[in-house]
Amino acid sequence: MPQNNIPDNWRSFCRRGRYRVKDQEASIMKSINEDGNVVGYYSGFRLDPNLKATDAMYPSHDHLSGRDNDANMVVDARFVNDMKTILSEEEF
């Protein structure tokens, strides 16, 4: 799916983050399902970029291969990313 198919509300979300827009958009592209919805990479939960940033379901980028590799990120709900950070790999 070309990057121009990212929904406008997700484009806006990518411009708010601290990572390069290009990397954030690539993260979103990995999570767009066949219905055109953005779902969590790990959870499959439908994500909403319009939630308050304090909401546990607020989308959060997660690095797949080390914190220094912004080009290899995915997106999921903040609480899922937090669990991944707190729990061991086996517990997660």
NUSENU-174599 format. One record per residue: x, y, z of N, C-alpha, C, CB in turn; residue number from 0. Coordinates in nm, 2 decimals, padded with zeros to 4 digits, m for minus. Glycine has a CB too. Example, Ala and Ser with C-alpha at 12.3 -4.5 7.8 and 13.67 -1.06 7.14 Angstrom:
BEGIN
nX,nY,nZ,caX,caY,caZ,cX,cY,cZ,cbX,cbY,cbZ,fikol
01.32,m00.57,00.78,01.23,m00.45,00.78,01.32,m00.33,00.78,01.13,m00.45,00.90,0 $
01.28,m00.22,00.71,01.37,m00.11,00.71,01.29,00.00,00.79,01.41,m00.06,00.57,1 $
//
This chain:
BEGIN
nX,nY,nZ,caX,caY,caZ,cX,cY,cZ,cbX,cbY,cbZ,fikol
00.08,m00.12,00.00,00.00,00.00,00.00,00.09,00.12,00.00,m00.10,00.00,00.12,0 $
00.07,00.21,m00.10,00.16,00.33,m00.10,00.13,00.42,00.02,00.14,00.41,m00.23,1 $
00.23,00.50,00.06,00.22,00.59,00.17,00.11,00.69,00.16,00.35,00.66,00.20,2 $
00.07,00.73,00.04,m00.03,00.83,00.02,m00.17,00.77,00.06,m00.04,00.87,m00.13,3 $
m00.18,00.64,00.10,m00.30,00.58,00.14,m00.31,00.59,00.30,m00.31,00.44,00.10,4 $
m00.22,00.65,00.36,m00.23,00.67,00.51,m00.35,00.77,00.53,m00.10,00.72,00.57,5 $
m00.45,00.73,00.62,m00.56,00.83,00.65,m00.50,00.96,00.70,m00.65,00.76,00.75,6 $
m00.57,01.07,00.67,m00.53,01.20,00.72,m00.51,01.21,00.87,m00.63,01.30,00.67,7 $
m00.60,01.15,00.95,m00.58,01.16,01.09,m00.45,01.09,01.14,m00.70,01.10,01.16,8 $
m00.41,00.99,01.06,m00.28,00.92,01.10,m00.16,01.01,01.05,m00.28,00.78,01.04,9 $
m00.18,01.08,00.94,m00.07,01.17,00.89,m00.05,01.27,01.00,m00.11,01.23,00.75,10 $
m00.15,01.33,01.05,m00.14,01.43,01.16,m00.07,01.37,01.28,m00.28,01.48,01.19,11 $
m00.11,01.25,01.31,m00.05,01.18,01.43,00.11,01.17,01.40,m00.11,01.04,01.45,12 $
00.15,01.13,01.28,00.29,01.12,01.25,00.37,01.25,01.26,00.30,01.05,01.11,13 $
00.30,01.36,01.24,00.37,01.49,01.25,00.38,01.54,01.40,00.29,01.59,01.17,14 $
00.31,01.47,01.49,00.32,01.51,01.63,00.43,01.44,01.70,00.18,01.48,01.70,15 $
00.47,01.33,01.65,00.57,01.24,01.72,00.71,01.30,01.72,00.57,01.11,01.66,16 $
00.79,01.23,01.80,00.93,01.28,01.81,01.03,01.21,01.70,00.99,01.25,01.94,17 $
00.97,01.12,01.63,01.05,01.05,01.53,01.03,01.11,01.39,01.02,00.90,01.52,18 $
01.12,01.08,01.30,01.10,01.14,01.16,00.96,01.09,01.11,01.21,01.09,01.07,19 $
00.90,01.18,01.04,00.77,01.15,00.98,00.77,01.03,00.89,00.71,01.27,00.90,20 $
00.87,01.02,00.81,00.89,00.90,00.72,00.89,00.77,00.80,01.02,00.92,00.64,21 $
00.96,00.77,00.91,00.97,00.65,00.99,00.84,00.61,01.06,01.08,00.66,01.10,22 $
00.77,00.72,01.10,00.64,00.70,01.17,00.54,00.65,01.07,00.59,00.83,01.23,23 $
00.54,00.71,00.95,00.45,00.66,00.84,00.47,00.52,00.81,00.46,00.75,00.72,24 $
00.60,00.48,00.80,00.63,00.34,00.77,00.58,00.25,00.88,00.79,00.32,00.75,25 $
00.59,00.29,01.00,00.53,00.22,01.12,00.38,00.20,01.10,00.57,00.29,01.25,26 $
00.31,00.30,01.06,00.17,00.29,01.04,00.14,00.20,00.93,00.11,00.43,01.01,27 $
00.21,00.21,00.82,00.19,00.12,00.70,00.19,m00.03,00.74,00.29,00.15,00.59,28 $
00.28,m00.06,00.83,00.29,m00.20,00.87,00.17,m00.25,00.95,00.41,m00.22,00.96,29 $
00.08,m00.16,00.99,m00.03,m00.20,01.07,m00.17,m00.17,01.01,m00.02,m00.13,01.20,30 $
m00.17,m00.13,00.88,m00.30,m00.11,00.81,m00.35,m00.24,00.77,m00.28,m00.01,00.70,31 $
m00.47,m00.28,00.81,m00.53,m00.41,00.77,m00.60,m00.39,00.64,m00.62,m00.46,00.88,32 $
m00.66,m00.51,00.59,m00.72,m00.51,00.46,m00.85,m00.42,00.45,m00.77,m00.65,00.43,33 $
m00.90,m00.38,00.57,m01.01,m00.29,00.57,m00.97,m00.14,00.57,m01.10,m00.32,00.69,34 $
m00.84,m00.12,00.58,m00.79,00.02,00.58,m00.78,00.08,00.72,m00.88,00.11,00.50,35 $
m00.80,00.00,00.82,m00.79,00.04,00.96,m00.65,00.02,01.01,m00.89,m00.03,01.05,36 $
m00.60,00.10,01.10,m00.47,00.08,01.17,m00.50,00.00,01.29,m00.40,00.22,01.20,37 $
m00.43,m00.12,01.30,m00.45,m00.20,01.42,m00.31,m00.23,01.48,m00.51,m00.34,01.38,38 $
m00.31,m00.26,01.61,m00.19,m00.28,01.68,m00.11,m00.40,01.62,m00.22,m00.31,01.83,39 $
00.02,m00.38,01.61,00.11,m00.48,01.55,00.10,m00.61,01.63,00.25,m00.43,01.54,40 $
00.11,m00.60,01.76,00.10,m00.72,01.85,m00.04,m00.76,01.89,00.18,m00.69,01.98,41 $
m00.12,m00.66,01.92,m00.25,m00.69,01.98,m00.37,m00.71,01.88,m00.29,m00.58,02.07,42 $
m00.36,m00.64,01.76,m00.46,m00.65,01.66,m00.58,m00.55,01.70,m00.52,m00.78,01.65,43 $
m00.57,m00.47,01.81,m00.67,m00.38,01.85,m00.68,m00.27,01.75,m00.64,m00.32,01.99,44 $
m00.79,m00.22,01.71,m00.81,m00.11,01.63,m00.76,00.02,01.70,m00.96,m00.09,01.58,45 $
m00.68,00.09,01.64,m00.61,00.21,01.71,m00.68,00.34,01.66,m00.46,00.22,01.68,46 $
m00.68,00.44,01.75,m00.74,00.57,01.72,m00.64,00.68,01.75,m00.87,00.59,01.79,47 $
m00.59,00.75,01.65,m00.49,00.86,01.68,m00.55,00.98,01.74,m00.42,00.89,01.55,48 $
m00.69,00.99,01.75,m00.75,01.10,01.81,m00.78,01.10,01.96,m00.88,01.12,01.74,49 $
m00.74,00.99,02.02,m00.75,00.97,02.16,m00.66,01.07,02.23,m00.72,00.83,02.21,50 $
m00.69,01.10,02.36,m00.60,01.18,02.44,m00.47,01.11,02.46,m00.66,01.22,02.57,51 $
m00.36,01.18,02.46,m00.23,01.12,02.48,m00.21,01.04,02.61,m00.12,01.22,02.47,52 $
m00.30,01.07,02.71,m00.29,01.00,02.84,m00.37,00.87,02.84,m00.34,01.09,02.94,53 $
m00.45,00.84,02.73,m00.53,00.72,02.72,m00.44,00.60,02.70,m00.63,00.74,02.61,54 $
m00.47,00.49,02.77,m00.39,00.37,02.76,m00.40,00.31,02.62,m00.45,00.26,02.86,55 $
m00.50,00.34,02.54,m00.52,00.29,02.41,m00.45,00.39,02.30,m00.66,00.27,02.37,56 $
m00.39,00.50,02.35,m00.33,00.59,02.25,m00.22,00.52,02.18,m00.27,00.72,02.33,57 $
m00.21,00.54,02.05,m00.11,00.47,01.97,00.04,00.51,02.02,m00.12,00.50,01.82,58 $
00.12,00.41,02.01,00.26,00.43,02.05,00.35,00.35,01.96,00.28,00.38,02.20,59 $
00.46,00.41,01.92,00.55,00.34,01.83,00.65,00.25,01.91,00.64,00.44,01.75,60 $
00.68,00.14,01.86,00.77,00.05,01.93,00.88,00.00,01.83,00.69,m00.08,01.98,61 $
01.00,00.01,01.88,01.12,m00.04,01.80,01.13,m00.19,01.80,01.25,00.03,01.86,62 $
01.13,m00.24,01.68,01.15,m00.39,01.67,01.29,m00.44,01.68,01.10,m00.43,01.53,63 $
01.39,m00.35,01.65,01.53,m00.40,01.65,01.62,m00.29,01.71,01.57,m00.43,01.51,64 $
01.59,m00.26,01.84,01.67,m00.16,01.91,01.63,m00.02,01.90,01.81,m00.17,01.86,65 $
01.64,00.05,02.01,01.59,00.19,02.02,01.66,00.29,01.92,01.62,00.24,02.16,66 $
01.77,00.25,01.86,01.84,00.34,01.77,01.79,00.32,01.62,01.99,00.32,01.78,67 $
01.71,00.22,01.60,01.66,00.19,01.46,01.52,00.24,01.44,01.68,00.04,01.43,68 $
01.50,00.37,01.42,01.37,00.42,01.40,01.31,00.38,01.27,01.38,00.58,01.40,69 $
01.38,00.33,01.18,01.33,00.28,01.05,01.25,00.15,01.07,01.44,00.27,00.95,70 $
01.27,00.08,01.18,01.21,m00.05,01.20,01.12,m00.04,01.32,01.32,m00.16,01.21,71 $
01.02,00.04,01.31,00.92,00.05,01.42,00.78,00.00,01.38,00.91,00.20,01.47,72 $
00.70,m00.03,01.48,00.56,m00.06,01.46,00.48,00.02,01.55,00.54,m00.22,01.48,73 $
00.35,00.01,01.54,00.26,00.08,01.63,00.16,m00.01,01.70,00.18,00.19,01.55,74 $
00.13,00.02,01.82,00.03,m00.05,01.90,m00.02,00.04,02.01,00.09,m00.19,01.96,75 $
m00.11,00.00,02.09,m00.16,00.08,02.20,m00.05,00.10,02.30,m00.29,00.01,02.27,76 $
m00.06,00.22,02.37,00.05,00.25,02.46,00.06,00.14,02.57,00.02,00.39,02.53,77 $
m00.05,00.09,02.62,m00.04,m00.01,02.73,00.03,m00.13,02.68,m00.17,m00.04,02.79,78 $
00.02,m00.17,02.56,00.08,m00.29,02.50,00.23,m00.26,02.50,00.03,m00.33,02.36,79 $
00.27,m00.15,02.45,00.41,m00.11,02.44,00.47,m00.11,02.58,00.43,00.03,02.37,80 $
00.40,m00.05,02.68,00.44,m00.05,02.82,00.46,m00.19,02.87,00.35,00.03,02.91,81 $
00.37,m00.28,02.84,00.38,m00.42,02.89,00.50,m00.49,02.83,00.25,m00.50,02.85,82 $
00.53,m00.46,02.70,00.64,m00.52,02.63,00.77,m00.47,02.70,00.64,m00.48,02.48,83 $
00.77,m00.35,02.75,00.89,m00.30,02.82,00.91,m00.35,02.95,00.88,m00.14,02.82,84 $
00.80,m00.37,03.03,00.81,m00.41,03.17,00.82,m00.56,03.18,00.68,m00.37,03.24,85 $
00.75,m00.64,03.10,00.76,m00.79,03.11,00.87,m00.85,03.04,00.63,m00.84,03.06,86 $
00.91,m00.97,03.08,01.01,m01.04,03.01,00.95,m01.09,02.88,01.07,m01.16,03.10,87 $
01.03,m01.13,02.79,00.98,m01.18,02.66,00.88,m01.30,02.68,01.09,m01.22,02.57,88 $
00.91,m01.39,02.77,00.83,m01.50,02.80,00.69,m01.45,02.85,00.89,m01.60,02.89,89 $
00.69,m01.36,02.95,00.57,m01.31,03.01,00.49,m01.23,02.91,00.60,m01.22,03.13,90 $
00.55,m01.16,02.82,00.48,m01.08,02.72,00.41,m01.18,02.62,00.57,m00.99,02.64,91 $
//
